[in-house]
Amino acid sequence: MIQKMTAHFKLIAIILSIIGLVTFSLFILEEANQTIMFATWAAKDARRWDLVLYGLDASKKINRTMKIVNYMFGWIQPLSFLAYRSYAKATDIYIESAKSEVIAREPELFVGREVELLFRPTTIKNGMLCNGRVCIERDAWIEKSLGEYQRIQGSLIEDGKFLVIRP
């Protein structure tokens, strides 16, 4: 009888240890993302958009790792799985919204990167549709008029004095 109880307690201890290993790892990844979030807020206040982008790139990698760990092993603790899945989704939203702020404030930081944004041209310069310093070529524009929004995706390049999104 005592041997059976001891065996059950050992099994329970092993299960709790494995659950703890997974959830603690997820917790540390969550904390890393939160630390980055606090750091990017401070960088935004200082108008250090390069640091904000650096933090967002790091957060995206950490969040990807957290999703992989959660989807591979998080199922052993279903409530934790749901919580970390929600946290990862919230982090994705923070990353995208903060990137929107960076591209609005300092679009030059995205030169050579793929971008996706809602673009609303306000002027035409050198045959391109522009909004501030960012332009797109007319052939990338679906039949809409100036002032209307369109989702644009492409690579941001420097073209003379313009920043151009090329699909």
Phi, psi and omega in degrees: 000312180294323179295322178294318179295318179298317179296320178295317179296322177296317179297315178299318179298320178295314180299313179297324178295317179294315177301316179297321179298316181290309184291327177292320177298316177296321179298317180295320176297320176299315180298322177298316178296321179294321178297318177297319180300315178297320180294320180290329175297315178296319179295324176297316179300325179276357183059037176261077186294334176295321177289324177299313181295320177301314179295320180293322176297317179295318180297322179298319179293316179296318181295322177297316178299317180297320179296318180298311180299315182296316182286334178278320188235345185296339181298342180289346175226088190305320180293320176296318178305312181296318181295314181287331174296318178293319179298317180297320178296316178298322179293320176303317180295317178299315181301312182294319181290322178292323176297323177299320178293319180296315182293330177288325184269324186214068185298336180302334180294343182262004179301129182088358180251157171281136178231154173221125183204163171276121185246135178230099181291142180243340180218167173242123180228130179050038179078008179247152175272128188231154170221103184068233182270353185255134181229161170229154177285148184302325183290348176273354185262124176283152184312082174225164180259169178305143179092348178266149181272147172213141176284124182241138177225135179171189181263135179269124180233160173268130179227090185068237180266005181252153168255121188242133174267119179251122180295000000 
